[in-house]
Amino acid sequence: MKKADLQNLREKNEVDLKKDLLVEGDNLWRLKNDLASGKVKNVSEIRKIKNRIAITKTLIKEKTK
């Protein structure tokens, strides 16, 4: 993730981060289903989405403290 993308995430409030988390979770679910059916060739995209989910969860936790 680029520094600019991370900075944009840090500027969002907790509600927006939770919305982003739901969207990324949905994207991950869809990619995993496509992978199982053989439609996905780019497996590294799953890793990128998991990384974004982890960063978003970390930022949500920081904001709640």
Secondary structure, 3 states (H helix, E strand, C coil): CCHHHHHHHHHCCHHHHHHHHHHHHHHHHHHHHHHHHCCCCCCHHHHHHHHHHHHHHHHHHHHHC
